[in-house]
Amino acid sequence: MIKLQETIHVNRQPADIYIYLKNFASCAEWDPTVIEAKLTSAGPITVGSEFRVKCALPVGSITLNYTIEELIENEKIVLRGTSRFFEVLDTIQIQSTAGAVHLIYTAEFEFNGALASLEKQFRPGLIKMGEESIQHGLKIALDDNFPAPTQSRKSSLEDKLIVPGISRFTRRGYRLGRKIWNPVSANITGKHVLLTGSTAGLGLSAARQLASMGASLTLVARDKQKGQDLVAELKQATGNTDIHLELADLALMSDTDRLINRLKKRATPIDVCINNAGALFNEWAQTAEGLERSFALLLLSPYRLLLGIKPLLSAGSRVINVVSGGMYTQKLNVDELHTRSRGYTGAVAYARAKRAMVVLTEELAREWDEDHIVVNSMHPGWAATPGVESSLPAFYRLTQPLLRTPEEGADTMVWLAAATEAGKATGQLFLDREPHNTHLLTSTRESDQERAQLLEMMAELVNTRPSKLAGFFEPSEQAA
């Protein structure tokens, strides 16, 4: 048997360390030998939970199947890993003494058959591996002292060359990005996250990830049955019971206002608000309040919601507005945001609304900076969601091999909600955890006057009662 032991001193609460390492899939973030790691058993993580960990070898790779054998909350984690070559018992002890927190990581290797006679040859390599993983990788992950995110030179150049920048929207872009990501060991247990559009696509993936991380979730859904089913699913899958459902059709400002009032009455501070609800409408139509649907759902509603819940936000709160790469094709034109039926194109209306939302994100970030509220936007790249498949069937069929999974598309949304360094940036547009240019073409840049015109119109609309919205726009803009 080969026994390795490493000790590190960490300036973190024992609960933070325990929660991060109990989900042993986190080893992919701090162990340089791990190619991928995944929880493979169903239900909350507890004794008996299983993980599959794929590790690199000098030649090829090896897969280990880990099972949690013992858990003592905030004190001890014991896992046993098995492979075709060896078995390993990992013991993680968290000790607090004299105000300091020490993590003691022990790994005991038992090699199978003839390999047992080669333990002396294996020992130096395993010692080096242990030092790199614990003293370097895990220590850095738990210190969680990463700088504010900035755009790399390579990424900036690709954006300027346009085609390489757009190619990053694909699954390949996600996989390239993750190679340089920092670990996320921040503990968001109990952090209150308001998430709209939570029952499908990106929102569903984000809800599952945030629930598994222990966040207190308020999920906003339009369909009562889907919402209730999701809440039940998340509670059963994660053991997180702090999950609530709010029903609202966010294409209607009356529903949006009622949601705001319920949230204010509940009076629970909001740590993170994720404006994700959306749809691409191929046919022009108005809401019951007389607004074009894309404008109402994608722009006015999330802006109205943010201003309405502002009293529930405080220093350190984060706002995440989900936009789309399609907005790169459009210039802000306030007069065309509320579209006419004649010549209507759903994809264009969608992109225009998202362009305007990027501008509003930047403006809110400036206005709320003195309150230390972080406001950013993100776009998911090209992801294979039910919305894309139904609204853009030709695009979906053509690009399907290149599309990201919903989990990959939602990753930056979750990262912006959880990562410590994400709270150090505001007023930016993110893709794959990295700030990106908001314009790829100079022709899409708006003027200061156009930005002011947008803010003026949105302020008037936010202060208009839902029953009066139909009369806000000229009659010629409402009819075919």
C-alpha positions as CSV (number, residue, x, y, z in Angstrom):
1,M,0.0,0.0,0.0
2,I,1.1,3.6,-0.7
3,K,-0.2,6.2,1.7
4,L,0.0,9.9,0.8
5,Q,-0.9,12.8,3.0
6,E,-1.0,16.5,2.3
7,T,-2.1,19.4,4.7
8,I,-3.1,22.9,3.6
9,H,-4.2,25.9,5.6
10,V,-7.3,27.7,4.2
11,N,-8.9,30.9,5.1
12,R,-12.4,29.5,4.7
13,Q,-15.3,28.4,6.9
14,P,-15.4,24.6,7.4
15,A,-18.9,24.5,5.9
16,D,-17.6,26.1,2.7
17,I,-14.9,23.4,2.3
18,Y,-17.2,20.5,3.2
19,I,-19.9,21.6,0.7
20,Y,-17.4,22.1,-2.1
21,L,-15.7,18.8,-1.6
22,K,-18.7,16.6,-0.8
23,N,-19.6,17.0,-4.4
24,F,-16.5,15.1,-5.5
25,A,-17.2,16.1,-9.1
26,S,-15.4,19.3,-8.1
27,C,-12.1,17.4,-8.4
28,A,-12.2,18.3,-12.1
29,E,-11.6,21.9,-11.1
30,W,-8.6,21.4,-8.9
31,D,-6.9,18.1,-9.8
32,P,-4.8,18.6,-13.0
33,T,-4.9,14.8,-13.7
34,V,-8.7,14.8,-13.9
35,I,-10.2,15.0,-17.4
36,E,-13.8,15.0,-16.3
37,A,-15.8,14.1,-13.2
38,K,-19.5,13.5,-12.8
39,L,-22.1,12.6,-10.1
40,T,-23.6,9.3,-11.4
41,S,-26.1,8.4,-8.7
42,A,-29.6,10.0,-8.3
43,G,-30.8,12.0,-5.4
44,P,-29.0,14.3,-2.8
45,I,-25.3,13.7,-2.2
46,T,-24.9,11.5,0.8
47,V,-23.3,8.3,2.0
48,G,-23.5,5.9,-1.0
49,S,-23.5,8.6,-3.6
50,E,-21.3,7.7,-6.6
51,F,-19.0,9.6,-9.0
52,R,-17.2,8.7,-12.2
53,V,-13.8,10.3,-12.5
54,K,-11.7,10.1,-15.7
55,C,-8.0,10.7,-15.2
56,A,-5.2,11.2,-17.6
57,L,-2.2,8.7,-17.6
58,P,1.1,9.2,-19.2
59,V,-0.4,7.1,-22.0
60,G,-4.2,7.1,-22.3
61,S,-6.6,7.5,-19.4
62,I,-8.2,5.6,-16.6
63,T,-11.7,5.7,-15.1
64,L,-12.3,5.5,-11.4
65,N,-15.7,4.9,-9.8
66,Y,-15.9,6.6,-6.4
67,T,-18.4,6.0,-3.6
68,I,-18.9,8.1,-0.5
69,E,-18.4,5.9,2.5
70,E,-18.5,8.3,5.4
71,L,-19.7,11.9,5.9
72,I,-19.4,13.9,9.1
73,E,-20.8,17.4,8.4
74,N,-18.1,20.1,8.2
75,E,-15.5,17.6,9.5
76,K,-14.8,14.6,7.4
77,I,-15.4,13.0,4.0
78,V,-14.3,9.5,3.1
79,L,-14.5,8.1,-0.5
80,R,-13.4,4.8,-2.0
81,G,-12.4,4.7,-5.7
82,T,-12.0,1.6,-7.7
83,S,-10.4,1.0,-11.1
84,R,-9.0,-1.9,-13.1
85,F,-5.5,-1.2,-11.8
86,F,-5.9,-0.1,-8.2
87,E,-8.2,0.9,-5.3
88,V,-7.9,4.2,-3.4
89,L,-9.3,5.4,-0.2
90,D,-9.5,9.2,0.1
91,T,-10.0,10.7,3.5
92,I,-10.6,14.5,3.8
93,Q,-10.4,15.9,7.3
94,I,-11.3,19.5,8.1
95,Q,-10.0,20.7,11.4
96,S,-10.4,24.1,13.1
97,T,-7.7,25.1,15.7
98,A,-6.9,28.4,17.2
99,G,-8.9,30.3,14.6
100,A,-7.2,28.5,11.7
101,V,-8.7,25.9,9.4
102,H,-6.6,22.9,8.2
103,L,-7.5,20.5,5.5
104,I,-5.7,17.1,5.7
105,Y,-6.1,15.0,2.6
106,T,-5.0,11.3,2.8
107,A,-5.0,8.9,-0.1
108,E,-4.2,5.2,0.4
109,F,-3.5,3.2,-2.8
110,E,-3.8,-0.6,-3.1
111,F,-2.6,-1.9,-6.5
112,N,-4.0,-5.0,-8.0
113,G,-2.2,-8.3,-8.8
114,A,1.3,-8.0,-10.3
115,L,1.2,-4.2,-10.1
116,A,1.5,-4.4,-6.3
117,S,5.2,-5.4,-6.7
118,L,5.8,-2.1,-8.5
119,E,4.7,0.2,-5.7
120,K,8.2,1.6,-5.2
121,Q,8.3,2.7,-8.8
122,F,4.8,4.3,-8.5
123,R,5.5,6.2,-5.3
124,P,7.5,9.2,-6.6
125,G,4.9,9.9,-9.3
126,L,2.0,9.6,-6.9
127,I,3.7,11.9,-4.4
128,K,4.2,14.5,-7.1
129,M,0.6,14.2,-8.2
130,G,-0.6,14.6,-4.7
131,E,1.4,17.7,-4.1
132,E,0.2,19.3,-7.3
133,S,-3.4,18.5,-6.7
134,I,-3.6,19.5,-3.0
135,Q,-0.9,22.1,-2.4
136,H,-1.5,23.9,-5.7
137,G,-4.8,23.0,-7.2
138,L,-7.1,22.6,-4.2
139,K,-5.4,25.4,-2.2
140,I,-6.0,27.8,-5.0
141,A,-9.6,26.7,-5.4
142,L,-10.3,27.1,-1.8
143,D,-8.5,30.4,-1.4
144,D,-10.9,31.7,-4.1
145,N,-8.9,34.9,-4.7
146,F,-9.2,35.3,-8.4
147,P,-9.1,38.8,-10.1
148,A,-12.0,40.4,-11.8
149,P,-12.6,38.7,-15.2
150,T,-11.1,40.4,-18.3
151,Q,-11.2,39.5,-22.0
152,S,-8.1,37.7,-23.2
153,R,-6.2,39.2,-26.2
154,K,-7.0,36.1,-28.2
155,S,-10.7,36.4,-27.6
156,S,-10.7,40.2,-28.3
157,L,-8.9,39.6,-31.6
158,E,-11.4,36.9,-32.6
159,D,-14.3,39.3,-31.9
160,K,-12.7,41.9,-34.1
161,L,-12.2,39.4,-36.9
162,I,-16.0,38.5,-36.5
163,V,-16.0,35.0,-38.0
164,P,-13.7,33.5,-35.4
165,G,-15.7,35.3,-32.7
166,I,-19.0,33.9,-33.9
167,S,-17.4,30.4,-34.1
168,R,-17.0,30.6,-30.4
169,F,-20.8,30.4,-30.1
170,T,-20.6,26.7,-30.8
171,R,-19.9,23.8,-28.5
172,R,-16.3,24.0,-29.5
173,G,-16.1,27.5,-28.1
174,Y,-17.4,26.2,-24.8
175,R,-14.9,23.4,-24.7
176,L,-12.0,25.8,-25.5
177,G,-13.2,28.2,-22.8
178,R,-13.4,25.7,-20.0
179,K,-9.8,24.7,-20.3
180,I,-8.8,28.0,-18.6
181,W,-11.6,28.5,-16.2
182,N,-11.0,29.0,-12.5
183,P,-12.6,26.7,-9.9
184,V,-15.8,27.9,-8.3
185,S,-15.7,27.0,-4.6
186,A,-18.0,29.9,-3.4
187,N,-20.7,28.7,-1.1
188,I,-24.2,30.0,-2.2
189,T,-26.2,27.9,0.3
190,G,-29.2,30.0,1.3
191,K,-28.5,32.8,-1.3
192,H,-31.8,33.9,-2.7
193,V,-32.0,33.6,-6.5
194,L,-35.0,34.8,-8.5
195,L,-35.0,33.0,-11.8
196,T,-37.5,33.6,-14.6
197,G,-38.2,31.2,-17.5
198,S,-37.3,28.3,-15.3
199,T,-39.2,25.3,-16.7
200,A,-37.4,24.7,-20.0
201,G,-34.1,25.1,-21.9
202,L,-31.4,27.3,-20.3
203,G,-33.6,28.2,-17.3
204,L,-34.3,24.6,-16.4
205,S,-30.6,23.8,-16.5
206,A,-29.8,26.8,-14.4
207,A,-32.5,25.9,-11.9
208,R,-31.1,22.3,-11.5
209,Q,-27.5,23.5,-11.1
210,L,-28.4,26.3,-8.6
211,A,-30.7,24.0,-6.6
212,S,-27.9,21.4,-6.3
213,M,-25.6,24.2,-5.0
214,G,-28.0,24.9,-2.2
215,A,-29.4,28.2,-3.4
216,S,-32.7,29.4,-2.1
217,L,-34.7,29.5,-5.3
218,T,-37.8,31.5,-6.4
219,L,-38.7,30.1,-9.8
220,V,-41.1,32.2,-12.0
221,A,-43.1,30.2,-14.4
222,R,-46.2,30.7,-16.5
223,D,-47.5,27.1,-16.5
224,K,-48.6,26.1,-13.0
225,Q,-48.3,22.3,-13.5
226,K,-44.9,22.6,-15.1
227,G,-43.8,24.8,-12.3
228,Q,-45.1,22.5,-9.6
229,D,-43.5,19.5,-11.2
230,L,-40.2,21.3,-11.4
231,V,-40.2,22.3,-7.8
232,A,-41.0,18.7,-6.8
233,E,-38.3,17.3,-9.1
234,L,-35.6,19.7,-7.7
235,K,-36.4,19.0,-4.1
236,Q,-36.3,15.2,-4.6
237,A,-33.1,15.3,-6.7
238,T,-31.1,17.7,-4.5
239,G,-32.6,17.5,-1.1
240,N,-32.9,21.3,-1.2
241,T,-36.3,22.2,0.2
242,D,-35.9,26.0,0.0
243,I,-37.5,26.3,-3.5
244,H,-40.5,28.4,-4.2
245,L,-42.8,28.9,-7.2
246,E,-44.3,32.2,-8.4
247,L,-46.8,32.1,-11.3
248,A,-46.7,35.0,-13.8
249,D,-47.1,35.5,-17.6
250,L,-44.3,38.0,-18.0
251,A,-45.6,39.1,-21.4
252,L,-48.2,40.9,-19.4
253,M,-47.2,44.0,-17.4
254,S,-50.2,43.4,-15.0
255,D,-48.8,40.0,-14.1
256,T,-45.3,41.4,-13.8
257,D,-46.6,44.1,-11.4
258,R,-48.4,41.5,-9.4
259,L,-45.3,39.4,-9.1
260,I,-43.3,42.5,-8.0
261,N,-46.0,43.2,-5.3
262,R,-45.9,39.6,-4.0
263,L,-42.1,39.6,-3.8
264,K,-42.2,42.9,-1.9
265,K,-44.8,41.6,0.5
266,R,-42.7,38.5,1.0
267,A,-39.9,40.9,1.8
268,T,-37.1,38.4,1.2
269,P,-33.9,40.1,0.1
270,I,-32.8,39.1,-3.4
271,D,-29.2,38.2,-3.8
272,V,-29.4,37.3,-7.5
273,C,-32.0,38.1,-10.1
274,I,-31.7,36.2,-13.4
275,N,-33.9,37.6,-16.2
276,N,-34.1,34.5,-18.5
277,A,-37.7,34.3,-19.6
278,G,-38.1,34.7,-23.3
279,A,-39.4,33.3,-26.6
280,L,-38.9,33.9,-30.3
281,F,-42.3,34.6,-31.9
282,N,-42.4,33.9,-35.7
283,E,-45.8,35.4,-36.1
284,W,-46.6,39.0,-35.1
285,A,-49.2,39.4,-32.4
286,Q,-50.1,41.7,-29.5
287,T,-50.6,40.9,-25.9
288,A,-53.9,41.5,-24.2
289,E,-52.5,44.8,-23.1
290,G,-51.9,46.0,-26.7
291,L,-48.1,45.5,-26.9
292,E,-46.2,43.5,-29.5
293,R,-45.2,40.3,-27.8
294,S,-41.4,40.4,-28.3
295,F,-41.1,43.9,-27.0
296,A,-43.3,43.1,-24.0
297,L,-41.7,39.8,-22.9
298,L,-38.0,40.4,-23.8
299,L,-37.6,44.1,-22.9
300,L,-40.3,45.9,-21.0
301,S,-41.1,43.1,-18.6
302,P,-37.6,42.4,-17.4
303,Y,-36.8,46.1,-17.1
304,R,-40.0,46.7,-15.2
305,L,-39.3,43.8,-12.9
306,L,-35.8,45.0,-12.1
307,L,-37.0,48.5,-11.2
308,G,-39.8,47.1,-9.2
309,I,-37.7,44.8,-7.1
310,K,-34.9,47.3,-6.6
311,P,-35.8,47.8,-2.9
312,L,-35.1,44.0,-2.4
313,L,-31.6,44.4,-3.9
314,S,-28.7,45.5,-1.8
315,A,-24.9,45.8,-1.8
316,G,-23.5,42.6,-3.3
317,S,-26.7,41.7,-5.2
318,R,-26.3,40.6,-8.7
319,V,-28.5,41.0,-11.8
320,I,-28.0,38.8,-14.8
321,N,-29.8,39.6,-18.1
322,V,-29.9,36.7,-20.6
323,V,-29.5,38.0,-24.1
324,S,-28.6,36.4,-27.5
325,G,-25.8,36.4,-29.9
326,G,-28.3,37.5,-32.5
327,M,-28.2,41.0,-31.1
328,Y,-24.9,41.5,-32.8
329,T,-26.7,41.8,-36.1
330,Q,-28.9,44.7,-35.0
331,K,-28.4,48.4,-34.1
332,L,-30.4,50.1,-31.5
333,N,-33.3,51.8,-33.2
334,V,-35.9,52.9,-30.6
335,D,-38.6,53.7,-33.1
336,E,-38.5,50.1,-34.4
337,L,-38.4,48.3,-31.1
338,H,-42.2,48.1,-30.9
339,T,-42.7,46.5,-34.4
340,R,-45.5,46.8,-36.8
341,S,-47.1,43.6,-38.2
342,R,-46.2,44.6,-41.8
343,G,-42.7,43.2,-42.6
344,Y,-42.4,41.6,-39.2
345,T,-39.6,39.0,-38.8
346,G,-39.5,37.2,-35.4
347,A,-35.7,36.7,-35.4
348,V,-35.2,40.4,-36.0
349,A,-37.6,41.6,-33.4
350,Y,-35.9,39.2,-30.9
351,A,-32.5,40.5,-31.8
352,R,-33.5,44.1,-31.5
353,A,-35.0,43.6,-28.1
354,K,-31.8,41.8,-26.9
355,R,-29.7,44.6,-28.3
356,A,-31.8,47.1,-26.3
357,M,-31.4,44.9,-23.2
358,V,-27.6,45.0,-23.5
359,V,-27.8,48.8,-23.5
360,L,-30.2,48.9,-20.5
361,T,-27.8,46.5,-18.7
362,E,-24.9,49.0,-19.1
363,E,-27.0,51.9,-18.0
364,L,-28.4,50.1,-14.9
365,A,-24.9,49.1,-14.0
366,R,-23.8,52.8,-14.0
367,E,-26.9,53.9,-12.1
368,W,-26.7,51.2,-9.5
369,D,-22.9,51.1,-9.1
370,E,-23.1,53.5,-6.1
371,D,-25.4,50.9,-4.4
372,H,-22.8,48.2,-5.2
373,I,-25.3,46.2,-7.2
374,V,-23.7,44.2,-10.0
375,V,-25.5,44.2,-13.3
376,N,-24.3,42.1,-16.2
377,S,-25.7,40.4,-19.3
378,M,-24.7,37.1,-20.8
379,H,-25.4,35.2,-24.0
380,P,-25.3,31.4,-24.1
381,G,-23.9,30.9,-27.5
382,W,-25.8,28.5,-29.7
383,A,-27.6,26.0,-27.5
384,A,-29.9,23.1,-28.4
385,T,-33.0,24.2,-26.5
386,P,-36.7,23.4,-27.2
387,G,-37.2,27.1,-28.1
388,V,-34.5,27.1,-30.8
389,E,-35.8,23.9,-32.2
390,S,-39.4,25.1,-32.5
391,S,-38.7,28.8,-33.5
392,L,-35.7,28.3,-35.8
393,P,-36.1,24.8,-37.2
394,A,-33.9,25.4,-40.3
395,F,-31.1,26.8,-38.1
396,Y,-31.5,24.0,-35.7
397,R,-31.2,21.3,-38.4
398,L,-28.2,23.0,-40.0
399,T,-26.2,23.6,-36.9
400,Q,-27.3,20.7,-34.6
401,P,-23.9,19.0,-34.6
402,L,-22.4,22.4,-33.4
403,L,-24.9,23.3,-30.8
404,R,-24.2,23.3,-27.1
405,T,-26.2,21.4,-24.6
406,P,-28.6,23.4,-22.4
407,E,-26.2,22.8,-19.5
408,E,-23.3,24.3,-21.5
409,G,-25.4,27.2,-22.6
410,A,-26.5,27.9,-19.0
411,D,-23.0,27.6,-17.5
412,T,-22.1,31.3,-17.6
413,M,-25.5,32.2,-16.1
414,V,-24.8,30.0,-13.1
415,W,-21.2,31.2,-12.9
416,L,-22.3,34.9,-12.8
417,A,-24.6,34.0,-10.0
418,A,-22.1,32.1,-7.9
419,A,-18.4,32.8,-8.6
420,T,-16.7,35.3,-6.3
421,E,-14.8,37.0,-9.1
422,A,-18.0,37.5,-11.1
423,G,-19.1,39.9,-8.5
424,K,-16.1,42.1,-9.3
425,A,-17.3,43.0,-12.8
426,T,-20.4,45.1,-13.8
427,G,-21.9,46.4,-16.9
428,Q,-20.4,43.8,-19.2
429,L,-21.5,41.1,-21.6
430,F,-20.3,37.6,-20.9
431,L,-19.9,34.5,-23.0
432,D,-18.2,31.4,-21.5
433,R,-17.3,33.3,-18.3
434,E,-15.4,35.9,-20.2
435,P,-16.3,39.5,-21.0
436,H,-16.9,40.2,-24.7
437,N,-17.3,43.1,-27.0
438,T,-21.0,44.3,-27.3
439,H,-20.5,45.1,-30.9
440,L,-18.8,43.1,-33.7
441,L,-19.7,45.6,-36.4
442,T,-19.2,49.4,-36.2
443,S,-22.5,49.8,-38.0
444,T,-24.4,48.5,-35.0
445,R,-23.0,51.1,-32.6
446,E,-25.7,53.4,-31.1
447,S,-25.2,57.1,-30.3
448,D,-25.5,58.7,-26.9
449,Q,-28.7,60.3,-28.2
450,E,-30.2,56.9,-29.1
451,R,-29.3,55.5,-25.7
452,A,-31.0,58.5,-24.0
453,Q,-34.1,58.1,-26.2
454,L,-34.3,54.4,-25.1
455,L,-34.0,55.3,-21.4
456,E,-36.7,58.0,-21.8
457,M,-39.1,55.7,-23.5
458,M,-38.6,52.9,-21.0
459,A,-39.0,55.2,-18.1
460,E,-42.3,56.4,-19.4
461,L,-43.5,52.8,-20.1
462,V,-42.5,51.6,-16.6
463,N,-44.5,54.4,-15.1
464,T,-47.6,53.7,-17.3
465,R,-50.3,51.5,-15.8
466,P,-50.9,48.3,-17.7
467,S,-54.4,49.4,-18.7
468,K,-53.0,52.5,-20.4
469,L,-50.1,50.8,-22.3
470,A,-52.2,50.2,-25.5
471,G,-52.4,53.9,-26.0
472,F,-48.7,54.6,-25.6
473,F,-47.7,54.0,-29.2
474,E,-49.2,55.7,-32.2
475,P,-52.2,53.9,-33.7
476,S,-50.3,53.4,-36.9
477,E,-47.8,51.3,-35.1
478,Q,-50.5,49.0,-33.8
479,A,-52.2,48.1,-37.0
480,A,-51.2,46.3,-40.1
